[in-house]
Amino acid sequence: MPVIKDKISLEKLLQRMYWIEAEMEQLGTWEARIEMMEDNVAALETLSHDSDQHGEIIKKWLIKGNINIPTEAPPGLPKHIFDFDGLASPEMFRIIMKYEILAMNVYKDMSNTDPEIIKELLPEENDASDFLSDMEQLIKDESMHAGICKKQIGGFTKVMY
């Protein structure tokens, strides 16, 4: 059963995911890198590099769908930059992991878009199948990213008072 049943919803999700990949995740990984300094640099590099690639993939679909590329946070997304000041490395990865899981779930939703909506947005012959192929790859990547974060979190738990 399709999750997304109208063109506007798909367009808005593409814009939000572009912003998350191109701006929020990049800012988050760089902010974390500043706080951690040399700790966990390899994990952060993977997340940052892949986020750059993901932003470009989403940008491609925004352009093909003739959708405006956001220059500021789209409605529904926070405008704040991550604040990792004073947090331990596992805490930072726990916060980053939330966005990785969010991205994975949104890409799953987009891959379940009504096929007619995808064809309406992307009418060129192979675009629909290429779009779905990209969504499947993004889902795999985000799942891997959540695993990277989980590994960095280790046995960390947050104590609530």
C-alpha positions as a Python dict, from the first residue, in 0.01 Angstrom:
ca = {
    (1, 'M'): (0, 0, 0),
    (2, 'P'): (151, 336, -102),
    (3, 'V'): (242, 570, 178),
    (4, 'I'): (257, 888, -33),
    (5, 'K'): (-48, 947, -247),
    (6, 'D'): (-4, 1302, -377),
    (7, 'K'): (262, 1495, -568),
    (8, 'I'): (285, 1784, -322),
    (9, 'S'): (368, 1553, -30),
    (10, 'L'): (646, 1389, -233),
    (11, 'E'): (782, 1729, -337),
    (12, 'K'): (786, 1854, 24),
    (13, 'L'): (960, 1538, 146),
    (14, 'L'): (1227, 1573, -122),
    (15, 'Q'): (1288, 1933, -16),
    (16, 'R'): (1306, 1840, 351),
    (17, 'M'): (1541, 1549, 285),
    (18, 'Y'): (1765, 1770, 74),
    (19, 'W'): (1787, 2014, 365),
    (20, 'I'): (1852, 1739, 618),
    (21, 'E'): (2126, 1581, 404),
    (22, 'A'): (2287, 1899, 271),
    (23, 'E'): (2260, 2121, 576),
    (24, 'M'): (2153, 1961, 903),
    (25, 'E'): (2355, 1638, 890),
    (26, 'Q'): (2659, 1823, 759),
    (27, 'L'): (2639, 2078, 1038),
    (28, 'G'): (2580, 1802, 1289),
    (29, 'T'): (2880, 1595, 1187),
    (30, 'W'): (3107, 1899, 1174),
    (31, 'E'): (2985, 2022, 1513),
    (32, 'A'): (3045, 1674, 1655),
    (33, 'R'): (3390, 1667, 1500),
    (34, 'I'): (3477, 1998, 1667),
    (35, 'E'): (3367, 1866, 2006),
    (36, 'M'): (3527, 1523, 1971),
    (37, 'M'): (3844, 1649, 1806),
    (38, 'E'): (4028, 1330, 1701),
    (39, 'D'): (3793, 1075, 1857),
    (40, 'N'): (3571, 886, 1616),
    (41, 'V'): (3689, 1086, 1313),
    (42, 'A'): (3658, 787, 1077),
    (43, 'A'): (3291, 735, 1168),
    (44, 'L'): (3215, 1106, 1130),
    (45, 'E'): (3399, 1118, 795),
    (46, 'T'): (3183, 834, 663),
    (47, 'L'): (2864, 1005, 777),
    (48, 'S'): (2970, 1341, 637),
    (49, 'H'): (3090, 1205, 302),
    (50, 'D'): (2778, 997, 249),
    (51, 'S'): (2556, 1287, 349),
    (52, 'D'): (2722, 1497, 76),
    (53, 'Q'): (2645, 1224, -177),
    (54, 'H'): (2288, 1187, -53),
    (55, 'G'): (2231, 1560, -83),
    (56, 'E'): (2345, 1544, -446),
    (57, 'I'): (2116, 1249, -518),
    (58, 'I'): (1816, 1432, -375),
    (59, 'K'): (1918, 1752, -557),
    (60, 'K'): (1915, 1555, -885),
    (61, 'W'): (1552, 1453, -822),
    (62, 'L'): (1454, 1805, -720),
    (63, 'I'): (1594, 1934, -1049),
    (64, 'K'): (1435, 1655, -1258),
    (65, 'G'): (1102, 1719, -1086),
    (66, 'N'): (1134, 2095, -1140),
    (67, 'I'): (1111, 2151, -763),
    (68, 'N'): (1279, 2446, -594),
    (69, 'I'): (1599, 2360, -412),
    (70, 'P'): (1561, 2499, -60),
    (71, 'T'): (1793, 2779, 48),
    (72, 'E'): (1656, 2784, 403),
    (73, 'A'): (1498, 2528, 633),
    (74, 'P'): (1168, 2411, 480),
    (75, 'P'): (857, 2428, 698),
    (76, 'G'): (848, 2147, 948),
    (77, 'L'): (1223, 2135, 1009),
    (78, 'P'): (1405, 2296, 1299),
    (79, 'K'): (1622, 2593, 1216),
    (80, 'H'): (1871, 2523, 1493),
    (81, 'I'): (2221, 2388, 1457),
    (82, 'F'): (2319, 2093, 1671),
    (83, 'D'): (2459, 2191, 2009),
    (84, 'F'): (2696, 1921, 2127),
    (85, 'D'): (2875, 2144, 2376),
    (86, 'G'): (2971, 1942, 2682),
    (87, 'L'): (2827, 1614, 2554),
    (88, 'A'): (3023, 1291, 2555),
    (89, 'S'): (3092, 1122, 2223),
    (90, 'P'): (2825, 853, 2270),
    (91, 'E'): (2565, 1120, 2344),
    (92, 'M'): (2652, 1302, 2022),
    (93, 'F'): (2622, 982, 1819),
    (94, 'R'): (2287, 908, 1985),
    (95, 'I'): (2155, 1243, 1858),
    (96, 'I'): (2301, 1193, 1510),
    (97, 'M'): (2153, 843, 1500),
    (98, 'K'): (1801, 985, 1541),
    (99, 'Y'): (1841, 1177, 1215),
    (100, 'E'): (1989, 875, 1038),
    (101, 'I'): (1685, 668, 1139),
    (102, 'L'): (1452, 952, 1039),
    (103, 'A'): (1617, 971, 696),
    (104, 'M'): (1595, 595, 649),
    (105, 'N'): (1223, 596, 733),
    (106, 'V'): (1147, 889, 502),
    (107, 'Y'): (1332, 719, 215),
    (108, 'K'): (1123, 408, 284),
    (109, 'D'): (809, 622, 264),
    (110, 'M'): (926, 777, -64),
    (111, 'S'): (999, 435, -209),
    (112, 'N'): (637, 345, -130),
    (113, 'T'): (496, 641, -321),
    (114, 'D'): (204, 563, -548),
    (115, 'P'): (370, 480, -884),
    (116, 'E'): (135, 718, -1067),
    (117, 'I'): (254, 1006, -848),
    (118, 'I'): (618, 926, -929),
    (119, 'K'): (533, 918, -1302),
    (120, 'E'): (349, 1249, -1270),
    (121, 'L'): (650, 1412, -1103),
    (122, 'L'): (913, 1233, -1316),
    (123, 'P'): (757, 1160, -1656),
    (124, 'E'): (1076, 1066, -1845),
    (125, 'E'): (1095, 697, -1937),
    (126, 'N'): (1347, 557, -1686),
    (127, 'D'): (1315, 821, -1416),
    (128, 'A'): (1063, 633, -1201),
    (129, 'S'): (1274, 317, -1181),
    (130, 'D'): (1593, 521, -1131),
    (131, 'F'): (1423, 717, -852),
    (132, 'L'): (1316, 398, -676),
    (133, 'S'): (1664, 251, -719),
    (134, 'D'): (1816, 562, -559),
    (135, 'M'): (1567, 541, -270),
    (136, 'E'): (1662, 177, -207),
    (137, 'Q'): (2031, 269, -198),
    (138, 'L'): (1961, 559, 38),
    (139, 'I'): (1768, 325, 268),
    (140, 'K'): (2066, 86, 279),
    (141, 'D'): (2310, 371, 343),
    (142, 'E'): (2102, 521, 623),
    (143, 'S'): (2064, 180, 784),
    (144, 'M'): (2443, 145, 773),
    (145, 'H'): (2479, 494, 924),
    (146, 'A'): (2246, 405, 1211),
    (147, 'G'): (2466, 100, 1269),
    (148, 'I'): (2780, 315, 1273),
    (149, 'C'): (2620, 543, 1530),
    (150, 'K'): (2499, 249, 1739),
    (151, 'K'): (2850, 106, 1743),
    (152, 'Q'): (2989, 442, 1860),
    (153, 'I'): (2723, 463, 2130),
    (154, 'G'): (2823, 120, 2260),
    (155, 'G'): (2681, 54, 2604),
    (156, 'F'): (2605, 422, 2668),
    (157, 'T'): (2272, 489, 2833),
    (158, 'K'): (2127, 815, 2948),
    (159, 'V'): (2035, 827, 3315),
    (160, 'M'): (1707, 1006, 3375),
    (161, 'Y'): (1632, 1162, 3713),
}
